[in-house]
Amino acid sequence: QLVESGGGSVQSGGSLRLSCAASGYIFSCMAWFRQAPGKEREGVAAIRGDGRAIYADTVKGRFTISQDNAKRTLYLQMNNLEPEDTAMYYCAAGWPLLCTVNAGFRYWGQGTQVTVSS
């Protein structure tokens, strides 16, 4: 089970930190995705169990994915937010062959809404 939290509304240039609490299995890869109204779902960032992370070009340098293995929690620190970042953000987890933002994930959270106003 994956449960996201931390979404909200901020102004452009602001910051938010999303959290995803995991229970059940131990996953080799976890990731954040987002989907804006009328757009396809987009992989934002992914992280392996050893901490190696990969980011979509659209968020590189602004977002940071991290994990607390002891707490089994995934985080997404989002800085310098832009209106284009407005979307529902989803946590995903699984055991893909390659841990990337384009990987397929078996488990998904319900999502948390992020709204950035200009």
C-alpha angles and dihedrals in degrees: 000000000000122000121187127202140164103070122136146126123298138162123254110285093028130119139235134178119214123202131199119194113204128201135175115026129038106243127209093207136025130183148176123235131179137200126194122199110282093007135101121258112270129204109233107179140341134197133196126220090258090057100255108146136197128193139200112249090242093066103028111130093016105059129053125195119203141158139212104212093190091055093035089228130141121207137196116196108198118194133176090020119200131201087251088066091067107121146107107281121213133194117219134185141181146107107286119172089240121029102223139131088259096052124117115248128200100205128052137182126226094254138242124236122240118190122184119190126200 
